[in-house]
Amino acid sequence: MMNAENILDAEQKRLAWRCRRGMLELDIVLQRFVKAEFNQLNLGELRVFDAMLELPDNDFWELLNGSKKPDHDAHLAAVIGKIKAVQFNHLEGA
């Protein structure tokens, strides 16, 4: 029987699988983000994150490290900020 919890779990697993990248650094950051923040993302943020996963690794990494700016897209900038916050919090705890 499908319920909201099963659907959310399936979507989290789907996104986690899509976070598997060729660039190890990006793979680690994205896997950490999905594990830590998936349940806090709203539908708009999930859509933005899903679209971001279509980006080539180098473009995605440049957005995360700040060498490329997110073309005046507030939703994209918000998701990037959340990804960076998870990474920063992880580094502080290490």
Biopython code that builds the backbone (N, CA, C, O; Angstrom):
import numpy as np
from Bio.PDB.StructureBuilder import StructureBuilder

atoms = [
    (1, "MET", "N", (0.828, -1.175, 0.000)),
    (1, "MET", "CA", (0.000, 0.000, 0.000)),
    (1, "MET", "C", (0.880, 1.249, 0.000)),
    (1, "MET", "O", (1.791, 1.374, 0.818)),
    (2, "MET", "N", (0.601, 2.168, -0.921)),
    (2, "MET", "CA", (1.392, 3.391, -1.033)),
    (2, "MET", "C", (0.817, 4.445, -0.095)),
    (2, "MET", "O", (-0.384, 4.711, -0.095)),
    (3, "ASN", "N", (1.692, 5.032, 0.695)),
    (3, "ASN", "CA", (1.288, 6.164, 1.507)),
    (3, "ASN", "C", (2.362, 7.235, 1.379)),
    (3, "ASN", "O", (3.387, 7.020, 0.732)),
    (4, "ALA", "N", (2.130, 8.372, 1.989)),
    (4, "ALA", "CA", (3.052, 9.496, 1.854)),
    (4, "ALA", "C", (4.460, 9.137, 2.330)),
    (4, "ALA", "O", (5.448, 9.547, 1.719)),
    (5, "GLU", "N", (4.549, 8.385, 3.397)),
    (5, "GLU", "CA", (5.860, 8.005, 3.927)),
    (5, "GLU", "C", (6.626, 7.127, 2.936)),
    (5, "GLU", "O", (7.828, 7.314, 2.746)),
    (6, "ASN", "N", (5.951, 6.185, 2.315)),
    (6, "ASN", "CA", (6.595, 5.323, 1.317)),
    (6, "ASN", "C", (7.046, 6.124, 0.099)),
    (6, "ASN", "O", (8.121, 5.886, -0.451)),
    (7, "ILE", "N", (6.212, 7.075, -0.313)),
    (7, "ILE", "CA", (6.556, 7.907, -1.470)),
    (7, "ILE", "C", (7.777, 8.763, -1.155)),
    (7, "ILE", "O", (8.684, 8.878, -1.980)),
    (8, "LEU", "N", (7.806, 9.370, 0.042)),
    (8, "LEU", "CA", (8.960, 10.180, 0.437)),
    (8, "LEU", "C", (10.230, 9.338, 0.510)),
    (8, "LEU", "O", (11.294, 9.775, 0.071)),
    (9, "ASP", "N", (10.119, 8.149, 1.055)),
    (9, "ASP", "CA", (11.274, 7.259, 1.151)),
    (9, "ASP", "C", (11.787, 6.889, -0.241)),
    (9, "ASP", "O", (12.994, 6.885, -0.481)),
    (10, "ALA", "N", (10.877, 6.584, -1.145)),
    (10, "ALA", "CA", (11.270, 6.231, -2.513)),
    (10, "ALA", "C", (11.923, 7.422, -3.207)),
    (10, "ALA", "O", (12.903, 7.253, -3.933)),
    (11, "GLU", "N", (11.389, 8.622, -2.992)),
    (11, "GLU", "CA", (11.968, 9.815, -3.612)),
    (11, "GLU", "C", (13.346, 10.115, -3.041)),
    (11, "GLU", "O", (14.246, 10.518, -3.778)),
    (12, "GLN", "N", (13.523, 9.922, -1.739)),
    (12, "GLN", "CA", (14.827, 10.145, -1.135)),
    (12, "GLN", "C", (15.850, 9.153, -1.706)),
    (12, "GLN", "O", (16.983, 9.534, -2.000)),
    (13, "LYS", "N", (15.465, 7.917, -1.860)),
    (13, "LYS", "CA", (16.374, 6.913, -2.431)),
    (13, "LYS", "C", (16.703, 7.237, -3.885)),
    (13, "LYS", "O", (17.840, 7.059, -4.323)),
    (14, "ARG", "N", (15.697, 7.719, -4.640)),
    (14, "ARG", "CA", (15.927, 8.080, -6.039)),
    (14, "ARG", "C", (16.918, 9.236, -6.136)),
    (14, "ARG", "O", (17.840, 9.200, -6.951)),
    (15, "LEU", "N", (16.728, 10.259, -5.306)),
    (15, "LEU", "CA", (17.647, 11.392, -5.328)),
    (15, "LEU", "C", (19.041, 10.983, -4.854)),
    (15, "LEU", "O", (20.043, 11.423, -5.419)),
    (16, "ALA", "N", (19.108, 10.148, -3.826)),
    (16, "ALA", "CA", (20.414, 9.686, -3.343)),
    (16, "ALA", "C", (21.158, 8.940, -4.452)),
    (16, "ALA", "O", (22.368, 9.101, -4.613)),
    (17, "TRP", "N", (20.438, 8.135, -5.203)),
    (17, "TRP", "CA", (21.065, 7.420, -6.318)),
    (17, "TRP", "C", (21.562, 8.403, -7.378)),
    (17, "TRP", "O", (22.653, 8.228, -7.922)),
    (18, "ARG", "N", (20.772, 9.433, -7.672)),
    (18, "ARG", "CA", (21.159, 10.422, -8.678)),
    (18, "ARG", "C", (22.330, 11.280, -8.210)),
    (18, "ARG", "O", (22.997, 11.915, -9.027)),
    (19, "CYS", "N", (22.586, 11.306, -6.899)),
    (19, "CYS", "CA", (23.707, 12.074, -6.360)),
    (19, "CYS", "C", (25.038, 11.360, -6.563)),
    (19, "CYS", "O", (26.098, 11.944, -6.333)),
    (20, "ARG", "N", (24.991, 10.128, -6.983)),
    (20, "ARG", "CA", (26.227, 9.389, -7.249)),
    (20, "ARG", "C", (26.864, 9.987, -8.495)),
    (20, "ARG", "O", (26.309, 9.898, -9.590)),
    (21, "ARG", "N", (28.016, 10.589, -8.324)),
    (21, "ARG", "CA", (28.645, 11.344, -9.396)),
    (21, "ARG", "C", (30.012, 10.772, -9.727)),
    (21, "ARG", "O", (30.543, 9.923, -9.010)),
    (22, "GLY", "N", (30.564, 11.252, -10.819)),
    (22, "GLY", "CA", (31.909, 10.854, -11.212)),
    (22, "GLY", "C", (32.976, 11.566, -10.388)),
    (22, "GLY", "O", (34.080, 11.050, -10.211)),
    (23, "MET", "N", (32.642, 12.754, -9.885)),
    (23, "MET", "CA", (33.569, 13.537, -9.069)),
    (23, "MET", "C", (33.333, 13.169, -7.607)),
    (23, "MET", "O", (32.273, 13.470, -7.058)),
    (24, "LEU", "N", (34.297, 12.530, -6.979)),
    (24, "LEU", "CA", (34.153, 12.029, -5.622)),
    (24, "LEU", "C", (33.739, 13.119, -4.636)),
    (24, "LEU", "O", (32.859, 12.898, -3.805)),
    (25, "GLU", "N", (34.366, 14.292, -4.722)),
    (25, "GLU", "CA", (34.051, 15.370, -3.796)),
    (25, "GLU", "C", (32.571, 15.744, -3.877)),
    (25, "GLU", "O", (31.913, 15.932, -2.854)),
    (26, "LEU", "N", (32.061, 15.847, -5.093)),
    (26, "LEU", "CA", (30.665, 16.195, -5.308)),
    (26, "LEU", "C", (29.751, 15.076, -4.807)),
    (26, "LEU", "O", (28.720, 15.339, -4.187)),
    (27, "ASP", "N", (30.124, 13.870, -5.072)),
    (27, "ASP", "CA", (29.376, 12.700, -4.614)),
    (27, "ASP", "C", (29.214, 12.742, -3.090)),
    (27, "ASP", "O", (28.110, 12.552, -2.579)),
    (28, "ILE", "N", (30.284, 12.983, -2.381)),
    (28, "ILE", "CA", (30.263, 13.001, -0.918)),
    (28, "ILE", "C", (29.374, 14.133, -0.404)),
    (28, "ILE", "O", (28.540, 13.915, 0.475)),
    (29, "VAL", "N", (29.544, 15.326, -0.942)),
    (29, "VAL", "CA", (28.765, 16.481, -0.498)),
    (29, "VAL", "C", (27.275, 16.250, -0.742)),
    (29, "VAL", "O", (26.456, 16.527, 0.135)),
    (30, "LEU", "N", (26.921, 15.751, -1.908)),
    (30, "LEU", "CA", (25.512, 15.570, -2.252)),
    (30, "LEU", "C", (24.869, 14.440, -1.452)),
    (30, "LEU", "O", (23.725, 14.565, -1.018)),
    (31, "GLN", "N", (25.586, 13.350, -1.256)),
    (31, "GLN", "CA", (25.043, 12.247, -0.449)),
    (31, "GLN", "C", (24.774, 12.728, 0.979)),
    (31, "GLN", "O", (23.741, 12.405, 1.566)),
    (32, "ARG", "N", (25.714, 13.502, 1.529)),
    (32, "ARG", "CA", (25.559, 14.045, 2.870)),
    (32, "ARG", "C", (24.328, 14.953, 2.945)),
    (32, "ARG", "O", (23.559, 14.903, 3.905)),
    (33, "PHE", "N", (24.162, 15.780, 1.915)),
    (33, "PHE", "CA", (23.041, 16.709, 1.874)),
    (33, "PHE", "C", (21.699, 15.975, 1.857)),
    (33, "PHE", "O", (20.797, 16.312, 2.624)),
    (34, "VAL", "N", (21.568, 14.990, 0.998)),
    (34, "VAL", "CA", (20.303, 14.250, 0.921)),
    (34, "VAL", "C", (20.013, 13.555, 2.248)),
    (34, "VAL", "O", (18.874, 13.553, 2.715)),
    (35, "LYS", "N", (21.029, 12.972, 2.846)),
    (35, "LYS", "CA", (20.828, 12.272, 4.115)),
    (35, "LYS", "C", (20.408, 13.240, 5.223)),
    (35, "LYS", "O", (19.545, 12.912, 6.038)),
    (36, "ALA", "N", (21.010, 14.423, 5.258)),
    (36, "ALA", "CA", (20.759, 15.363, 6.354)),
    (36, "ALA", "C", (19.533, 16.241, 6.147)),
    (36, "ALA", "O", (18.854, 16.583, 7.115)),
    (37, "GLU", "N", (19.236, 16.611, 4.912)),
    (37, "GLU", "CA", (18.242, 17.659, 4.685)),
    (37, "GLU", "C", (17.018, 17.255, 3.883)),
    (37, "GLU", "O", (16.103, 18.066, 3.737)),
    (38, "PHE", "N", (16.960, 16.057, 3.366)),
    (38, "PHE", "CA", (15.858, 15.700, 2.471)),
    (38, "PHE", "C", (14.497, 16.006, 3.087)),
    (38, "PHE", "O", (13.640, 16.593, 2.426)),
    (39, "ASN", "N", (14.289, 15.624, 4.324)),
    (39, "ASN", "CA", (12.974, 15.793, 4.962)),
    (39, "ASN", "C", (12.624, 17.251, 5.239)),
    (39, "ASN", "O", (11.462, 17.560, 5.503)),
    (40, "GLN", "N", (13.600, 18.151, 5.184)),
    (40, "GLN", "CA", (13.325, 19.559, 5.425)),
    (40, "GLN", "C", (13.079, 20.350, 4.134)),
    (40, "GLN", "O", (12.687, 21.516, 4.196)),
    (41, "LEU", "N", (13.302, 19.742, 2.982)),
    (41, "LEU", "CA", (13.127, 20.451, 1.716)),
    (41, "LEU", "C", (11.650, 20.536, 1.349)),
    (41, "LEU", "O", (10.895, 19.578, 1.509)),
    (42, "ASN", "N", (11.257, 21.712, 0.851)),
    (42, "ASN", "CA", (9.885, 21.832, 0.361)),
    (42, "ASN", "C", (9.848, 21.371, -1.098)),
    (42, "ASN", "O", (10.888, 21.079, -1.688)),
    (43, "LEU", "N", (8.670, 21.309, -1.661)),
    (43, "LEU", "CA", (8.519, 20.784, -3.020)),
    (43, "LEU", "C", (9.312, 21.600, -4.037)),
    (43, "LEU", "O", (9.934, 21.035, -4.936)),
    (44, "GLY", "N", (9.293, 22.913, -3.900)),
    (44, "GLY", "CA", (10.059, 23.762, -4.819)),
    (44, "GLY", "C", (11.549, 23.484, -4.739)),
    (44, "GLY", "O", (12.229, 23.409, -5.763)),
    (45, "GLU", "N", (12.054, 23.332, -3.528)),
    (45, "GLU", "CA", (13.472, 23.034, -3.346)),
    (45, "GLU", "C", (13.822, 21.664, -3.900)),
    (45, "GLU", "O", (14.889, 21.480, -4.485)),
    (46, "LEU", "N", (12.927, 20.705, -3.718)),
    (46, "LEU", "CA", (13.162, 19.372, -4.298)),
    (46, "LEU", "C", (13.253, 19.449, -5.817)),
    (46, "LEU", "O", (14.101, 18.802, -6.431)),
    (47, "ARG", "N", (12.379, 20.239, -6.412)),
    (47, "ARG", "CA", (12.408, 20.386, -7.876)),
    (47, "ARG", "C", (13.697, 21.041, -8.338)),
    (47, "ARG", "O", (14.296, 20.612, -9.323)),
    (48, "VAL", "N", (14.126, 22.080, -7.630)),
    (48, "VAL", "CA", (15.382, 22.754, -7.980)),
    (48, "VAL", "C", (16.549, 21.787, -7.836)),
    (48, "VAL", "O", (17.400, 21.703, -8.721)),
    (49, "PHE", "N", (16.594, 21.060, -6.727)),
    (49, "PHE", "CA", (17.685, 20.108, -6.509)),
    (49, "PHE", "C", (17.688, 19.025, -7.588)),
    (49, "PHE", "O", (18.742, 18.661, -8.108)),
    (50, "ASP", "N", (16.516, 18.520, -7.915)),
    (50, "ASP", "CA", (16.405, 17.509, -8.968)),
    (50, "ASP", "C", (16.937, 18.062, -10.292)),
    (50, "ASP", "O", (17.644, 17.359, -11.014)),
    (51, "ALA", "N", (16.609, 19.301, -10.612)),
    (51, "ALA", "CA", (17.108, 19.923, -11.841)),
    (51, "ALA", "C", (18.621, 20.128, -11.786)),
    (51, "ALA", "O", (19.308, 19.981, -12.797)),
    (52, "MET", "N", (19.136, 20.467, -10.608)),
    (52, "MET", "CA", (20.581, 20.651, -10.451)),
    (52, "MET", "C", (21.338, 19.362, -10.747)),
    (52, "MET", "O", (22.466, 19.392, -11.241)),
    (53, "LEU", "N", (20.713, 18.237, -10.443)),
    (53, "LEU", "CA", (21.377, 16.952, -10.673)),
    (53, "LEU", "C", (21.571, 16.656, -12.156)),
    (53, "LEU", "O", (22.295, 15.726, -12.511)),
    (54, "GLU", "N", (20.936, 17.431, -13.020)),
    (54, "GLU", "CA", (21.138, 17.296, -14.465)),
    (54, "GLU", "C", (22.429, 17.976, -14.928)),
    (54, "GLU", "O", (22.917, 17.708, -16.026)),
    (55, "LEU", "N", (22.978, 18.858, -14.084)),
    (55, "LEU", "CA", (24.179, 19.603, -14.459)),
    (55, "LEU", "C", (25.396, 18.677, -14.547)),
    (55, "LEU", "O", (25.493, 17.697, -13.808)),
    (56, "PRO", "N", (26.312, 18.994, -15.450)),
    (56, "PRO", "CA", (27.589, 18.266, -15.456)),
    (56, "PRO", "C", (28.318, 18.508, -14.126)),
    (56, "PRO", "O", (28.146, 19.553, -13.499)),
    (57, "ASP", "N", (29.114, 17.554, -13.715)),
    (57, "ASP", "CA", (29.819, 17.637, -12.435)),
    (57, "ASP", "C", (30.580, 18.947, -12.263)),
    (57, "ASP", "O", (30.471, 19.589, -11.219)),
    (58, "ASN", "N", (31.342, 19.348, -13.263)),
    (58, "ASN", "CA", (32.157, 20.554, -13.127)),
    (58, "ASN", "C", (31.301, 21.793, -12.909)),
    (58, "ASN", "O", (31.646, 22.639, -12.085)),
    (59, "ASP", "N", (30.185, 21.918, -13.636)),
    (59, "ASP", "CA", (29.289, 23.061, -13.445)),
    (59, "ASP", "C", (28.676, 23.047, -12.053)),
    (59, "ASP", "O", (28.583, 24.084, -11.396)),
    (60, "PHE", "N", (28.262, 21.878, -11.608)),
    (60, "PHE", "CA", (27.666, 21.736, -10.279)),
    (60, "PHE", "C", (28.689, 22.119, -9.211)),
    (60, "PHE", "O", (28.376, 22.870, -8.287)),
    (61, "TRP", "N", (29.895, 21.607, -9.338)),
    (61, "TRP", "CA", (30.944, 21.877, -8.359)),
    (61, "TRP", "C", (31.270, 23.369, -8.315)),
    (61, "TRP", "O", (31.486, 23.918, -7.235)),
    (62, "GLU", "N", (31.311, 24.031, -9.471)),
    (62, "GLU", "CA", (31.586, 25.466, -9.519)),
    (62, "GLU", "C", (30.495, 26.266, -8.808)),
    (62, "GLU", "O", (30.792, 27.278, -8.174)),
    (63, "LEU", "N", (29.241, 25.831, -8.904)),
    (63, "LEU", "CA", (28.169, 26.494, -8.161)),
    (63, "LEU", "C", (28.373, 26.326, -6.658)),
    (63, "LEU", "O", (28.140, 27.259, -5.890)),
    (64, "LEU", "N", (28.802, 25.155, -6.246)),
    (64, "LEU", "CA", (28.976, 24.890, -4.814)),
    (64, "LEU", "C", (30.199, 25.583, -4.229)),
    (64, "LEU", "O", (30.176, 26.026, -3.081)),
    (65, "ASN", "N", (31.260, 25.677, -5.010)),
    (65, "ASN", "CA", (32.461, 26.310, -4.454)),
    (65, "ASN", "C", (32.498, 27.812, -4.682)),
    (65, "ASN", "O", (33.443, 28.478, -4.259)),
    (66, "GLY", "N", (31.480, 28.356, -5.345)),
    (66, "GLY", "CA", (31.364, 29.800, -5.506)),
    (66, "GLY", "C", (32.067, 30.389, -6.706)),
    (66, "GLY", "O", (32.011, 31.601, -6.908)),
    (67, "SER", "N", (32.725, 29.578, -7.506)),
    (67, "SER", "CA", (33.409, 30.130, -8.676)),
    (67, "SER", "C", (32.438, 30.445, -9.810)),
    (67, "SER", "O", (32.806, 31.116, -10.774)),
    (68, "LYS", "N", (31.197, 29.963, -9.700)),
    (68, "LYS", "CA", (30.138, 30.270, -10.659)),
    (68, "LYS", "C", (28.913, 30.695, -9.855)),
    (68, "LYS", "O", (28.543, 30.032, -8.886)),
    (69, "LYS", "N", (28.290, 31.791, -10.255)),
    (69, "LYS", "CA", (27.128, 32.320, -9.539)),
    (69, "LYS", "C", (25.838, 31.802, -10.164)),
    (69, "LYS", "O", (25.776, 31.607, -11.378)),
    (70, "PRO", "N", (24.794, 31.573, -9.342)),
    (70, "PRO", "CA", (23.508, 31.043, -9.829)),
    (70, "PRO", "C", (22.616, 32.111, -10.465)),
    (70, "PRO", "O", (21.656, 32.536, -9.822)),
    (71, "ASP", "N", (22.871, 32.547, -11.634)),
    (71, "ASP", "CA", (22.114, 33.483, -12.467)),
    (71, "ASP", "C", (20.845, 34.085, -11.859)),
    (71, "ASP", "O", (19.761, 33.877, -12.405)),
    (72, "HIS", "N", (20.938, 34.803, -10.778)),
    (72, "HIS", "CA", (19.808, 35.528, -10.173)),
    (72, "HIS", "C", (18.597, 34.645, -9.898)),
    (72, "HIS", "O", (17.461, 35.114, -9.967)),
    (73, "ASP", "N", (18.822, 33.403, -9.596)),
    (73, "ASP", "CA", (17.733, 32.484, -9.279)),
    (73, "ASP", "C", (17.727, 32.265, -7.766)),
    (73, "ASP", "O", (18.588, 31.571, -7.225)),
    (74, "ALA", "N", (16.757, 32.859, -7.101)),
    (74, "ALA", "CA", (16.700, 32.803, -5.640)),
    (74, "ALA", "C", (16.513, 31.377, -5.126)),
    (74, "ALA", "O", (17.075, 31.011, -4.093)),
    (75, "HIS", "N", (15.732, 30.574, -5.838)),
    (75, "HIS", "CA", (15.501, 29.189, -5.404)),
    (75, "HIS", "C", (16.784, 28.374, -5.525)),
    (75, "HIS", "O", (17.117, 27.595, -4.632)),
    (76, "LEU", "N", (17.493, 28.553, -6.617)),
    (76, "LEU", "CA", (18.761, 27.855, -6.813)),
    (76, "LEU", "C", (19.760, 28.284, -5.749)),
    (76, "LEU", "O", (20.442, 27.448, -5.156)),
    (77, "ALA", "N", (19.845, 29.583, -5.510)),
    (77, "ALA", "CA", (20.775, 30.090, -4.499)),
    (77, "ALA", "C", (20.436, 29.537, -3.114)),
    (77, "ALA", "O", (21.335, 29.235, -2.329)),
    (78, "ALA", "N", (19.137, 29.403, -2.812)),
    (78, "ALA", "CA", (18.724, 28.867, -1.510)),
    (78, "ALA", "C", (19.144, 27.416, -1.345)),
    (78, "ALA", "O", (19.630, 27.025, -0.283)),
    (79, "VAL", "N", (18.961, 26.617, -2.385)),
    (79, "VAL", "CA", (19.347, 25.205, -2.303)),
    (79, "VAL", "C", (20.864, 25.079, -2.203)),
    (79, "VAL", "O", (21.370, 24.258, -1.438)),
    (80, "ILE", "N", (21.580, 25.879, -2.963)),
    (80, "ILE", "CA", (23.046, 25.861, -2.876)),
    (80, "ILE", "C", (23.480, 26.225, -1.458)),
    (80, "ILE", "O", (24.391, 25.608, -0.905)),
    (81, "GLY", "N", (22.831, 27.220, -0.876)),
    (81, "GLY", "CA", (23.138, 27.608, 0.501)),
    (81, "GLY", "C", (22.908, 26.473, 1.484)),
    (81, "GLY", "O", (23.692, 26.284, 2.413)),
    (82, "LYS", "N", (21.841, 25.721, 1.284)),
    (82, "LYS", "CA", (21.554, 24.585, 2.170)),
    (82, "LYS", "C", (22.594, 23.477, 2.008)),
    (82, "LYS", "O", (23.010, 22.860, 2.988)),
    (83, "ILE", "N", (23.005, 23.233, 0.776)),
    (83, "ILE", "CA", (24.039, 22.208, 0.540)),
    (83, "ILE", "C", (25.331, 22.625, 1.223)),
    (83, "ILE", "O", (25.984, 21.812, 1.877)),
    (84, "LYS", "N", (25.705, 23.903, 1.070)),
    (84, "LYS", "CA", (26.933, 24.407, 1.690)),
    (84, "LYS", "C", (26.843, 24.341, 3.215)),
    (84, "LYS", "O", (27.827, 24.021, 3.882)),
    (85, "ALA", "N", (25.670, 24.641, 3.763)),
    (85, "ALA", "CA", (25.499, 24.615, 5.223)),
    (85, "ALA", "C", (25.700, 23.213, 5.771)),
    (85, "ALA", "O", (26.322, 23.042, 6.819)),
    (86, "VAL", "N", (25.181, 22.207, 5.075)),
    (86, "VAL", "CA", (25.372, 20.822, 5.516)),
    (86, "VAL", "C", (26.854, 20.478, 5.496)),
    (86, "VAL", "O", (27.362, 19.862, 6.433)),
    (87, "GLN", "N", (27.542, 20.868, 4.447)),
    (87, "GLN", "CA", (28.969, 20.573, 4.341)),
    (87, "GLN", "C", (29.740, 21.306, 5.442)),
    (87, "GLN", "O", (30.624, 20.726, 6.074)),
    (88, "PHE", "N", (29.407, 22.575, 5.671)),
    (88, "PHE", "CA", (30.084, 23.359, 6.699)),
    (88, "PHE", "C", (29.857, 22.751, 8.085)),
    (88, "PHE", "O", (30.793, 22.622, 8.875)),
    (89, "ASN", "N", (28.613, 22.382, 8.369)),
    (89, "ASN", "CA", (28.299, 21.760, 9.656)),
    (89, "ASN", "C", (29.037, 20.448, 9.846)),
    (89, "ASN", "O", (29.468, 20.117, 10.950)),
    (90, "HIS", "N", (29.177, 19.701, 8.752)),
    (90, "HIS", "CA", (29.911, 18.433, 8.834)),
    (90, "HIS", "C", (31.388, 18.691, 9.149)),
    (90, "HIS", "O", (31.989, 17.988, 9.962)),
    (91, "LEU", "N", (31.957, 19.696, 8.504)),
    (91, "LEU", "CA", (33.368, 20.005, 8.737)),
    (91, "LEU", "C", (33.606, 20.519, 10.154)),
    (91, "LEU", "O", (34.635, 20.219, 10.759)),
    (92, "GLU", "N", (32.657, 21.293, 10.684)),
    (92, "GLU", "CA", (32.782, 21.774, 12.056)),
    (92, "GLU", "C", (32.751, 20.625, 13.064)),
    (92, "GLU", "O", (33.452, 20.649, 14.076)),
    (93, "GLY", "N", (31.930, 19.624, 12.771)),
    (93, "GLY", "CA", (31.798, 18.489, 13.677)),
    (93, "GLY", "C", (32.938, 17.497, 13.583)),
    (93, "GLY", "O", (33.082, 16.632, 14.447)),
    (94, "ALA", "N", (33.749, 17.614, 12.544)),
    (94, "ALA", "CA", (34.845, 16.658, 12.339)),
    (94, "ALA", "C", (36.002, 16.894, 13.264)),
    (94, "ALA", "O", (36.995, 16.170, 13.208)),
]
sb = StructureBuilder()
sb.init_structure("model")
sb.init_model(0)
sb.init_chain("A")
sb.init_seg("    ")
for serial, (resi, resn, name, xyz) in enumerate(atoms, 1):
    if name == "N":
        sb.init_residue(resn, " ", resi, " ")
    sb.init_atom(name, np.array(xyz, "f"), 0.0, 1.0, " ", f" {name:<3s}", serial, name[0])
structure = sb.get_structure()
